[in-house]
Amino acid sequence: MKKNAIFVHKAEKVRYTITLMQGRCPAEKYK
């Protein structure tokens, strides 16, 4: 149960990061 919760939390973080990256100019990250 705990492992699953951690996995979900990680997935949420990744999704949040991707959304953030998409919201900004992609070139900004690789500058």
ROTI-242087 format. One record per residue (C-alpha): residue number from 1; residue in three letters; chain; x, y, z. Coordinates in Angstrom, 2 decimals. Layout:
// residues N
- sevex|drenpa|rolo|x|y|z
- NUM|ala|A|X|Y|Z
...
END
This chain:
// residues 31
- sevex|drenpa|rolo|x|y|z
- 1|met|A|0.00|0.00|0.00
- 2|lys|A|2.77|2.43|0.94
- 3|lys|A|4.81|1.53|-2.15
- 4|asn|A|1.78|2.18|-4.32
- 5|ala|A|1.23|5.58|-2.70
- 6|ile|A|4.85|6.53|-3.33
- 7|phe|A|4.57|5.40|-6.96
- 8|val|A|1.44|7.49|-7.46
- 9|his|A|3.14|10.48|-5.85
- 10|lys|A|6.09|10.12|-8.23
- 11|ala|A|3.76|9.87|-11.22
- 12|glu|A|1.97|13.03|-10.12
- 13|lys|A|5.29|14.85|-9.77
- 14|val|A|6.39|13.75|-13.25
- 15|arg|A|3.07|14.81|-14.74
- 16|tyr|A|3.34|18.18|-12.99
- 17|thr|A|6.87|18.67|-14.31
- 18|ile|A|5.80|17.80|-17.86
- 19|thr|A|2.88|20.23|-17.64
- 20|leu|A|5.21|22.93|-16.37
- 21|met|A|7.67|22.30|-19.20
- 22|gln|A|4.89|22.40|-21.79
- 23|gly|A|3.57|25.64|-20.31
- 24|arg|A|6.93|27.35|-20.83
- 25|cys|A|9.06|27.67|-23.94
- 26|pro|A|10.83|24.29|-24.36
- 27|ala|A|13.99|26.04|-25.56
- 28|glu|A|14.25|27.76|-22.17
- 29|lys|A|15.10|24.45|-20.49
- 30|tyr|A|17.85|23.53|-22.95
- 31|lys|A|19.43|26.97|-23.12
END
